[in-house]
Amino acid sequence: MEAATNAVPEIRLRDLTKQFREVLAVDHVNLEIRTGEFFSLLGPSGCGKTTTLRMMGGLEAPTSGTVEIRGNDVTRQPPERRPVNTVFQNYALFPHLNVFENVAFGLRRRHETKDEIRRRVGDALALVRLTGLDTRSPDRLSGGQQQRVALARALVCQPMVLLLDEPLGALDLKLRKQLQVELKRIQREVGITFVYVTHDQEEALTLSDRIAVMRAGQVEQLGSPEELYDRPRNRFVAGFIGTTNILDGEVVSVSQDRSVVRLGTGELCPGPGRAPAAGQPVELAIRPEAIELRAMPGGAERASSLGGSPDGGASALRGNIEQSAYLGTGISYIVRTVGGQLVTVLCTRPADRFDTGDLVELAWEPASALVLAPTDEPGQAAAQSKTDAQEA
């Protein structure tokens, strides 16, 4: 992967735009996808991720902008002339052909020899672990097996890039998890570039080397799963990648290693040292797992004091347990603070469990919080995404 970083990107999108009448589906997207990486386009329904993928594959013509594959402009080339193949959510298998013939379809169109077809289809079926099912018809396969056939058919022609449009979306959760592991294994074995579209942030974090988070036709942030989770650029990314508590407030003071933020509810809480100057409005983002719950004297009494001592330690807010949910790996709590702020806290393997109504203190280390800019309109990250694409 490192060797490919300075090479010509596998795919480069330059100011790619798609207009459907009055709807601007993709708005000047700039991306560079490296050779051999698992790259995901992530975002909510209608954000433009599938349209972007379809323009890479030649299934949609862009309104403006260019698509390059290994430095060659393929913007106006039809799908069959591009070194890519696509796997769809609905499998798109030929019902009248058995597994072998479904996988062999592209090779037959290329007029490969019978021996070559037999060898490559056998290799492709072995890759997706379907050896021995070559004579079955698609209607005798499970959903997961059908998607494996679709994957084998897409890979057997040895494309440079495999495009996957929510390929696991029609499967149940357990099977989806299993096939996520298989997809990553297959991508590593074949070593080609995968471009994956999904609205499932957990799936994207699990599979991807890098992720482009999209909203309203634009790339909000581009980075590794760790970067997006730990250092989201704005409120949208912070909220879309995992669960985040967003606390609106104003900076009261800033020192070298911490800041103090007054929330809109009047409560004081600690923030990181890197924060805007005092008096500036901010959004403080804290992940639920970064918050510690501490029991306070008073049992189930209603918290009545703003409390907290941000200048003397990590203690921040006080409140009462409003809801709890056992998740197996931990317990999720919703706490209503004195000022009425709802905060989600995730306690992994807690020694003690809190009950509804219990009086608690919420604490976190200042460095575990993140200060976000208060404005969060779609498109504010467009210029930065172009810079990300150039520097990636």
N, C-alpha and C positions, 0 to 999 in steps of 0.2 A: 504493500500500500504506500509506503513512504517513497518508493522509487517513482510511483506514478504521480506524486503530488505536483512536481514541476513539469510534467509532460503536458501535451495537448489534452484537454479534458475529453472524456468520452462523449459527453453531451454538453453543448453550450447553447443557452437560450439568451437571445439579445432583444430586449425591449419587446417581448412577445405579447401580442394583444389579440383578443378575440371579442368581437362585437356581434351579439345576436339581436338585431333590430335595436330596441331601446336599452337592452341589457348589455352592460360591459362585463362579460364573464371573466376575462383575464386582462389585467391592466398593467402593461409594460413590465412583465416579469423578466428578471435577469438571474440566471442560475448557471453554475458550472458543476457538473457531476463527474467525479473522478473515475478512472478506469478501475473496475473490480470492486467498487463499493456497493453496499446495500443502502440505497438512498430512498427516503420516504417523503412523499407529499402528504402533509397532515393538515386537517382542518374540518370545520363543520360542513354540513350539506350546503351546497350552493356557493362554496368559497372559490371554485374555479380549478380545483385540483385535478378532477377527471378530464376537464377540457384541456388543461395543460398537458396531461399525459397523452391524450388523443392527438394533439398537435405534434408531439414527439414521434408518435407512430404513424403519422400521415393520415389518420382517420378524420381529422378536422383540418381545414386550411386556415391559417392565421389571417386575421385582418391586416396586421402589420407585424414587423419584427422577423427574426430569422431563427431557424433551428439548425445547428451544426452537429454532426457526428464525426468525431476524430478529425476536426478541422474542415470537413467538407460540408458545404451548405446543401441541405436536403429539403429546404423549406417547400419547394414545389415538386418534390419527387413523390410518386404514389407509394403506398405502403409496401408493395411487393418489391420495390427497388431499394428499400432501406434495410440495413443490416439489423433489424429489430424484429421481435415477435411479441405478441400480446396474449396474456391470460386474463379472461374475464370472470366476473362473479358467477355468471350463470353457466359456466363450463363450455357451452357452445360445441358440444360433441355431436357427431353425426349419428343419429339413432339407428340408421340402417347398416352401420359398419361396426364390426367388433373392435375390441381394444387394439389389436395389432393394426388393423386397417386405419383406425382413427389416428394412431401415432405415425403411421407410414404415409399419410395423405400428402404431406408437403414434399417428402422424398420422391414419391411417385410423380408429382408435378414437375420435379426437377429431372426426371428420367434417370434416376440412379439405378444401378444394376440390382437384380434380385438378391444377390449375395450381400451387397452393401446395405440394402434396405433391411435384410434380416439381421445383420450384425448391429446396425445402429439402433434399430427398434429394440432389439434385445438389451443393448446397453442402456437405452433410455428407460425401459421398464425396470431394469435392475436398479437404476439410480433412484427411482421413485418407489422402489420396493413393491412392484406389482408383477414380478416374475411368476409365470404360471397362470396368469389371468388373461393371456393374450387372445383367447378365443371367446371370451365372454362379451355379451352385448352390454351397452351402457346401462340399460334398464335393470340389469342384474347386479349393479354395483351400488355401494353406498355413496352418499354425497362426498365423503372424503376420498373414496377411491376414484370417483369421477373427476374430482379436481386434480388428483395425481395424474390421471390420464391426460387431462388438458395441459398439465405442466410438462409431461413427457413429450407431447406433441409439439409444444412450443420450443423445447430445448433440442429436439432431435435434429433440427436443421442448423444447429450451432450458430445462433445469432450473436452479434456483439453485445446487444442489450436486450434484456427481457423486461417488458413492461407488464405490471400486474395491477389490475384495477379492482381493488377490494376483493381479492380472490377467495377470502375466507368468510366473507360477510354472510353467506347463506347457511353456514354451519353452526351447530350448537357450540356452547362455550367450551366444553371439554375437548371436543374434536378440534376446535379452532386452536386451542393451546397446543395440542399434539402436533398439528400441522405447522404451527409457528416454528417449532423445533426442527421439523423436517425441512422447511423452507430455508432456514439458516444453514443447515447442514448441506443441502443441495447447492446453495449459492457458493459456499466455500469450496465444495468439491469441483464444481464446473469453473469457478473463478471468473465468471463474467459479471457485468454490471447489472444489478437489479434496480429498477425504479418502481416503487411500491406506493400505491394510493390507498389511504385509509382515513377513517374518521375516528378510529380507536387509538387514543393516545398511549395506552398501555402496550398495545401491539406495536406501535411505532417505536417506543422506547426499547422494547424487547429485541426487535429485529435489526434496527438501523445502525449504520455507522454515522450517518448524518441525517438530519431532518429539516425540511423547510416547512414552517408553520404558515398556513395561508389563511387570509380573511379578505372577503370582498374583492377577490381577484388579484390580490397582491401578496407578496411574501412579507410577513411580519417579522420573522426572525429565522436565521439559518445557523445551525450549529449541531454539535454532537448531542446525544441524549443528556449527558451530564451538564453541558452548558445550558441547554434549554430549561432543565429542571432547577439547577442551582442558581442560574443567572438570567432569568427571563428579562426581556427588554422592557416589557410594558404589562399592563394589567391583563390584557387579553391573553398573552402567552402564559403568564403566571397562572391564570385561571383555567386555561385549556389543558396545560400540561400538569396533570395531577390536581390535587386539592390544595388551595391556598387561602389563608385568611388575609383579606385586604382591609386594612384599617386606615381610614381617611383622617388626616390631621394636619398639624402645623409644627414645624421645627421650633423648639423653645431654646435649645442650646446645643452646641457641638464642641466636643473635645477630640483629642487624638484618636481614642479608641471607642468612643460611644457618643450617641446623641440622645436628646430627650425630645419626645414628640408628644404634643398635646392633641388627643383625639377630639373629634367633633363632639363627643359626649362629655368632654371636660377631663377625662382621665389622662394621666401621664404614664408613658411607657418608654422603655429603652429602645433605641435604634442603633444602627452601625455608626462607626466614626465617620465614614464617608457619606456625608449628607449635605444637602443645601444649607445655606446660611439661615440663621434664626429668622423666623417670620415667614419663611417660604412654605407654601402648601405642599404636602407630599402624600404619597400612598405607601404605607408600610406593609410589606408582604412577609408573612411568617407561615412556614409549612406546619401542618398539625403535629408532625412527629418531632418538631424542634421545641415544642412547648412542654414544660413539666407541670404537672398538677400537684399541688401540695394541700394537704388537709389543714383546715384552720379551726381554731376553737369556735364553738357555736353550733356545731352539728348542722341541722337543717334550717338554721335561722336565715332570714333574708339579709344579704349583704347590704349595708347602708352607708358605708364609707368608701370614698374613692380609693383610699389606700394606695399601696404601691410605694416603692422607694427607688426610683430610677437613678438617683444620684448615689445611692449606697449599695446597690447590688443589682442582680438581674431581675428581682421581683418587679412585676409590672401591674397586674390587674387582679381584682377580686370579683368573685361572682358566685353563682349557684348553678349546680348541675341541672340542666333542663331535660336532656335526653341522653341515653347511652345505647350502644349497640355492640353486641359481641361479634367479632369478626373472625374468630378462630386464632389468628396470629396476634390479636390484640383487641383492645376495646376503643371504640370511637365515642367521644363525649362531645356534646354541645353545651357550652357554658354561656349563660347570660350574665354579662358583667353588670356592675353597679350602674353604669351609664346606659345599659340596655343594648350593648354591643353583643352580637352572637359570635362566638369563637369556637371553632372545631379543634379538638385535641385528640391525637392518636397516641395511646399508651400501649406499647408492645410488652407483652408478658408482665403486666403489673402485679406487684406483690399484694396490693389491696385494691378492692373495687369500690368505687364511689356509688352512692345511691342518688336517685333523683332528689333534688332539693339540698344536697350537701353543700356547705360553704367551703369554697376552695380558693386558692391563690394560683394564678397562672404566671409562670416564670419562663424566661428564655434568655440565652446569652445575647448580648447586643449584636455580635457578629453574625448570628444566625438569621437576623432579619435583613430584609433588602428594601432599600428605598427606591420607589418607582416614580417616574414623572407623573403628575396628576392628569395630564391630557392623554386621551387614548382613543383617538378617532381613526377609523380605517384609513390606511394610506400614509400615516405619518412616518412609517418605517420604509417607504418605497425607496427613497434615496439611499438609506443605509443598506438596504438589501442589495442594491446594485454594487455598493462598495464591498459588501460581504462576498458577492460573487466574484469580484475582481481579485480579492485578496485570498480567497479560499484555496 
